[in-house]
Amino acid sequence: MHVLIFTVVFLVLDVLINLISLRTFKLLGIDFLFFASWLAGINYGIGPGIVVSLVLLAEHTFIHFRKSKYIALSFPAQIISVVSGYFLGVNGFFISLGIYQVINSGLMLIVGGLGPFFLNFLVINSAFNVILYRIWLWVV
């Protein structure tokens, strides 16, 4: 799949899942920011992977405007997910996800964003990404 098609597919999926979650259960963490960035790093390399991350981050920030400063702050974690996907590959998923969550937690600690809401986000986001990974392994 070409990187442009890959980006559009994940952009549409992320918009849909964000709109559904905003209207139903209003939980952050059900998104494709980590998974698409990690997978783009594996399939397309670091440069295109960062572009995919930027597109999804911009969309996610726009949709969740009230939380936009926290979402935008996760950009270093997005870059790490691309790089770890590129260097660690498919078998490095859990290491990549762990590093991603540690970096996000560190950034939230710095800006005072750690708390019950963020811990809830970590659990939901980690579980969602593991589910995506398992589905992806089954399909591919």
C-alpha positions in Angstrom: 0.0 0.0 0.0 1.3 3.4 -0.9 2.1 5.8 2.0 -0.5 8.3 0.8 -3.3 5.6 0.8 -2.0 4.3 4.2 -2.3 7.9 5.6 -5.8 8.5 4.2 -7.0 5.1 5.5 -5.8 5.8 9.0 -6.9 9.4 8.9 -10.5 8.3 8.0 -10.4 5.6 10.6 -9.2 8.0 13.2 -11.8 10.6 12.4 -14.6 8.0 12.5 -13.5 6.5 15.8 -13.0 9.9 17.3 -16.4 11.1 16.3 -18.0 7.9 17.6 -16.2 8.0 20.9 -17.0 11.7 21.4 -20.7 11.0 20.9 -20.9 7.9 23.0 -18.4 7.4 25.8 -16.1 10.4 25.5 -12.9 8.5 26.2 -9.5 9.6 25.0 -7.1 6.8 24.1 -9.1 5.0 21.4 -7.1 6.3 18.5 -4.6 5.3 15.9 -1.8 7.8 16.8 0.6 5.1 18.1 -0.4 2.2 15.9 -0.4 4.0 12.6 2.9 5.8 13.4 4.5 2.5 14.5 3.3 0.7 11.4 4.3 3.5 9.1 7.8 3.3 10.6 7.9 -0.4 9.8 6.5 -0.1 6.3 7.7 3.2 4.9 10.7 4.4 7.0 11.3 7.2 9.4 10.6 10.3 7.1 7.2 9.1 5.8 6.3 7.7 9.2 6.8 11.1 10.8 4.6 12.7 8.1 1.8 10.1 8.9 2.3 11.0 12.6 2.0 14.7 11.9 -1.2 14.3 9.8 -2.9 12.1 12.5 -1.7 14.4 15.3 -3.1 17.5 13.6 -6.4 15.8 13.0 -6.6 14.4 16.5 -5.7 17.9 18.0 -8.4 19.5 15.9 -11.1 17.0 16.9 -10.2 17.1 20.6 -9.6 20.8 20.7 -10.1 21.2 24.5 -7.2 18.6 25.1 -5.1 19.9 22.2 -2.2 21.1 24.2 -1.7 17.6 25.7 -2.3 15.8 22.4 0.2 18.1 20.6 2.7 17.6 23.4 2.8 13.9 22.5 4.7 14.5 19.3 8.0 13.3 20.7 6.3 10.0 21.6 4.9 9.8 18.0 8.4 10.2 16.6 9.7 7.5 18.9 6.9 5.2 17.8 8.0 5.7 14.2 11.7 5.2 15.0 11.1 2.1 17.2 8.8 0.6 14.5 11.5 1.2 11.9 14.4 -0.3 14.0 12.5 -2.9 16.1 10.0 -4.1 13.6 6.9 -6.1 14.2 8.3 -8.2 17.1 9.2 -5.0 18.9 5.6 -3.9 19.3 5.3 -4.2 23.1 8.7 -2.5 23.6 7.6 0.3 21.3 4.3 0.7 23.1 6.0 0.7 26.5 8.5 3.4 25.4 5.6 5.4 23.9 3.6 5.3 27.1 6.7 6.1 29.3 7.5 9.2 27.1 3.8 10.3 27.2 3.8 9.9 31.0 7.0 11.8 31.4 5.7 14.7 29.3 2.4 14.8 31.3 4.4 14.8 34.5 6.4 17.8 33.3 3.2 19.8 32.4 1.2 18.6 35.4 -1.1 16.5 33.4 -0.7 13.3 35.4 -3.8 12.2 37.3 -6.7 9.8 37.2 -7.8 10.9 33.7 -4.4 10.3 32.2 -4.0 7.0 34.0 -7.4 6.0 32.5 -6.1 7.1 29.1 -3.0 5.0 29.5 -5.0 1.9 30.3 -7.5 2.4 27.4 -4.9 3.4 24.9 -2.6 0.5 25.7 -5.5 -2.0 25.6 -6.8 -0.6 22.3 -3.3 -0.8 20.7 -2.8 -4.3 21.9 -6.2 -5.3 20.4 -5.2 -3.5 17.1 -1.9 -5.4 17.1 -3.6 -8.8 17.6 -6.1 -8.1 14.9 -3.3 -6.9 12.5 -1.2 -10.1 13.3 -4.3 -12.2 12.6 -5.1 -10.4 9.3 -1.5 -10.2 8.0 
